[in-house]
Amino acid sequence: MAENRIAMRGICDSHMHVFGPIDRYPGAPDRTYTPAQMGLAEYAPIAARLGVERIVIVQPSAYGTDNRATLDGMRAFGDNARAIVVIDDGFSDETLADLDRDGVRGIRLNLMTPRIKDSLAAEATLLRAAERIAGLGWHIQIYADLELVALLAPAARKSRVPVVFDHMGGSSEKGGTDVPGFRALISLLRDGHCWVKLSGADIVTWQNSDFTGATPFARAIIEANDTQLVWGSDWPHLVHQHAGTGDAAPPAAYRPVVEQALLAALAGWAGDEDTLRAILVENPARLYRF
């Protein structure tokens, strides 16, 4: 399976990033890594091998609220691309409406850096963001670990907009499935109060091609609610670094993850073609309005 394309039209990679050109998009002043060129030209052979026709470009932390690289990548790819951006209070309602017309479908909240530890603060942050975008039909995409998922669960149930958790909610093979955060994730998903990206199997396992360790998490997620799941490659598999900030930040490094093995693993977890098509084609078409 890892060597063959899945014979399915409309496959969507719902989580990937673009970096560069570096002279045009050097990175935010407080970045913890300095972008290295990884744009659509570098992604094209990956998409061809996977049979990907649609993409969602997610704003990476290195660019902060400067969404130019993400938006320019979306526009260059064309009508089969959407984007998730990062905003702050400086973004007017008119700007957000313009972004919606361009193809933006959500905002990303990174609650890991700085890490939110208080449940009331977490709820206030999420619900305030939800109110800001509710009229656009967007969603909130959250980068978190399972501890934060448990903290955010009450707010996710109150949110006026869909809440989408990256990378299986930050699951970890070492932690296992019998932890409060994973139980909270499954409960939210089963009740229809969140979406989950079946991305980051390489992060769950810290492997580059053998993702067996992610199987219990993925299967439990699929069993809970396969109508609110999407898949993403997380290309180009950034190595997170914390050795400096700004101009002192180290250059970006990327892991040699085998994307075809990621997609083959998903096919095995899905178990049948209808479920696989829902995750790869039908669900992202609804969530991102393709």
C-alpha positions in Angstrom: 0.0 0.0 0.0 2.8 2.4 0.9 4.1 2.2 -2.7 0.8 2.8 -4.5 -1.5 5.7 -4.8 -5.0 5.4 -3.4 -7.3 5.3 -6.4 -9.7 8.1 -5.2 -10.5 11.5 -6.7 -10.5 14.6 -4.5 -8.0 13.5 -1.8 -7.3 16.4 0.5 -4.1 16.9 2.5 -5.8 18.9 5.3 -2.6 19.9 7.1 0.6 21.0 5.5 2.8 24.1 5.6 4.8 26.2 3.1 8.0 28.1 3.9 9.7 30.7 1.6 10.9 32.3 -0.5 13.0 33.2 2.5 14.0 36.7 1.3 10.3 37.6 1.0 9.1 35.8 4.2 12.0 35.8 6.7 9.9 34.9 9.8 8.5 36.7 12.9 10.8 38.6 15.2 10.0 36.2 18.1 10.3 33.0 16.0 12.0 29.9 17.6 13.3 28.6 14.3 14.2 30.4 11.1 12.3 29.1 8.0 14.1 27.2 5.3 12.8 26.9 1.8 9.9 24.3 1.6 7.3 25.6 -0.8 4.8 24.3 -3.4 7.6 23.3 -5.8 9.1 21.0 -3.1 5.6 19.7 -2.1 4.5 18.9 -5.7 6.2 15.5 -6.0 4.7 14.5 -2.6 1.2 15.4 -3.7 1.7 13.5 -7.0 2.8 10.3 -5.2 -0.1 10.5 -2.8 -2.7 11.4 -5.4 -3.5 14.7 -3.5 -5.7 17.1 -5.4 -6.7 19.5 -2.6 -4.7 21.0 0.2 -5.1 23.1 3.3 -2.1 25.3 4.1 -1.8 25.9 7.9 0.0 29.0 9.1 3.2 27.8 11.0 4.4 29.5 14.2 7.6 30.9 12.6 5.5 33.5 10.7 3.4 34.6 13.7 0.5 36.7 12.3 2.2 37.5 9.0 0.2 35.1 6.9 1.6 36.2 3.5 3.5 33.0 2.7 0.5 30.9 3.6 -1.9 33.1 1.6 0.4 33.4 -1.4 0.8 29.6 -1.4 -3.0 29.1 -1.3 -3.5 31.5 -4.2 -0.7 30.0 -6.2 -2.2 26.5 -5.8 -5.6 27.7 -7.0 -9.2 26.8 -6.3 -8.3 23.5 -4.7 -6.4 25.1 -1.8 -7.7 26.6 1.4 -5.8 28.2 4.4 -5.8 28.4 8.1 -4.4 31.6 9.5 -3.2 33.2 12.7 -4.8 36.5 13.7 -4.7 39.0 16.5 -6.9 42.0 17.5 -5.3 44.1 14.7 -7.3 42.2 12.1 -10.5 44.1 11.2 -13.8 42.4 10.3 -13.3 43.7 6.8 -9.9 42.0 6.5 -11.4 38.7 7.8 -14.2 38.9 5.2 -11.6 39.4 2.5 -9.7 36.4 3.7 -12.9 34.3 3.6 -13.4 35.3 0.0 -9.8 34.3 -0.8 -10.3 30.8 0.7 -9.4 31.0 4.4 -11.6 28.7 6.5 -10.3 29.0 10.0 -7.8 30.3 12.6 -5.2 28.5 14.5 -4.7 28.8 18.2 -1.4 27.6 19.6 -2.0 27.2 23.3 1.3 25.4 23.9 3.6 28.4 23.5 3.0 30.2 25.9 1.2 27.3 27.5 -2.2 28.0 29.0 -2.6 26.2 32.4 -5.8 27.7 33.8 -9.1 26.3 32.6 -10.9 29.7 32.9 -8.2 31.4 30.8 -8.4 28.5 28.2 -12.2 28.8 28.0 -12.0 32.6 27.7 -9.4 32.4 24.9 -11.3 29.8 22.9 -14.8 31.4 23.3 -13.5 34.8 22.5 -11.9 33.5 19.3 -15.1 31.7 18.4 -17.2 34.9 18.7 -14.8 36.7 16.4 -15.2 34.3 13.5 -18.7 32.9 14.1 -20.3 34.9 11.3 -17.8 33.7 8.7 -18.5 29.9 9.1 -14.9 29.3 10.0 -13.5 26.9 12.6 -10.8 27.1 15.3 -7.9 24.7 14.8 -6.0 24.0 18.0 -2.5 22.8 18.5 -2.4 21.2 21.9 -1.5 18.1 23.8 -3.9 15.8 25.6 -3.5 17.6 28.9 -4.7 20.8 27.3 -7.5 18.9 25.4 -8.9 17.9 28.8 -8.6 21.6 30.0 -10.4 22.8 26.8 -13.2 20.2 26.7 -15.8 22.3 28.5 -15.1 25.3 26.3 -15.3 23.1 23.2 -18.7 22.0 24.2 -19.8 25.7 24.4 -18.2 26.9 21.2 -20.3 28.5 18.5 -17.9 27.3 15.9 -16.3 23.9 15.2 -13.2 23.1 17.1 -10.6 21.0 15.3 -7.7 19.4 17.2 -4.4 18.8 15.3 -2.5 15.6 15.3 -4.9 13.3 17.1 -5.2 15.8 19.9 -1.5 15.6 20.8 -1.7 11.9 21.5 1.6 10.1 22.5 2.4 6.4 22.2 4.3 6.7 25.5 1.3 8.0 27.3 -1.2 5.5 26.0 -5.0 5.8 25.4 -6.0 5.4 29.1 -5.4 9.0 30.1 -8.0 11.7 30.9 -7.1 13.9 27.9 -7.7 11.1 25.4 -10.9 10.1 27.1 -12.0 13.8 26.9 -11.1 13.9 23.2 -13.1 10.7 22.4 -16.1 12.0 24.4 -16.1 15.4 22.5 -15.8 13.7 19.2 -18.5 11.1 19.9 -20.8 13.9 20.9 -20.1 15.9 17.8 -18.3 18.8 19.7 -15.0 18.6 17.9 -13.2 17.5 14.8 -9.9 15.7 14.8 -7.1 15.6 12.3 -5.7 12.1 11.8 -2.3 13.7 11.2 1.0 13.5 13.1 1.2 9.7 13.3 5.0 10.3 13.1 4.7 12.6 16.2 2.6 10.2 18.1 5.2 7.5 17.6 8.4 9.5 16.8 9.0 7.1 13.9 9.5 8.0 10.2 7.9 5.1 8.5 6.4 2.6 11.0 3.3 4.1 12.6 2.0 0.9 14.3 2.2 2.7 17.7 -0.4 5.2 16.6 -3.0 2.4 15.7 -4.8 2.3 19.1 -5.3 6.1 19.0 -6.4 6.3 15.4 -8.8 3.4 15.6 -10.5 4.7 18.7 -10.9 8.1 17.0 -12.4 6.6 13.9 -14.7 4.4 15.9 -15.9 7.4 17.9 -17.1 9.5 14.9 -15.8 9.1 11.3 -17.9 12.0 10.0 -15.7 14.6 11.8 -12.3 13.5 10.8 -9.8 14.7 8.2 -6.3 13.6 7.3 -3.1 15.6 6.8 0.5 14.9 6.1 1.9 17.6 8.3 4.5 18.1 5.5 7.4 19.1 5.7 7.7 17.5 9.2 9.3 20.3 11.1 11.7 19.5 14.0 10.7 21.9 16.8 13.7 23.7 18.3 14.1 26.0 21.3 17.7 27.2 21.1 17.0 30.9 20.6 14.6 33.4 19.2 14.5 35.9 16.4 17.7 36.3 14.5 19.3 33.9 17.0 16.8 31.1 16.2 18.3 28.0 14.6 17.5 27.2 11.0 14.5 24.9 10.5 15.2 21.2 10.2 12.8 18.7 8.7 12.4 15.0 9.5 12.5 12.4 6.7 9.0 11.1 7.2 7.6 8.8 4.5 4.3 10.3 3.5 3.1 7.3 1.6 3.5 5.2 4.7 1.3 7.8 6.6 -1.4 7.4 4.0 -1.1 3.6 3.9 -1.5 3.6 7.7 -4.7 5.6 7.5 -6.1 3.2 4.9 -5.4 0.3 7.3 -7.0 2.2 10.2 -10.1 3.1 8.2 -10.7 -0.5 7.3 -13.0 0.1 4.3 -13.2 2.4 1.3 -16.3 4.3 2.4 -14.7 5.3 5.7 -11.4 6.2 3.9 -13.3 8.3 1.3 -15.1 10.2 4.1 -11.8 11.1 5.8 -9.9 12.0 2.7 -12.6 13.5 0.5 -16.1 14.1 1.9 -15.3 15.4 5.4 -12.7 18.0 4.2 -15.0 19.1 1.4 -17.6 20.0 4.1 -15.2 21.5 6.6 -13.2 23.6 4.2 -16.0 24.3 1.7 -14.4 22.9 -1.4 
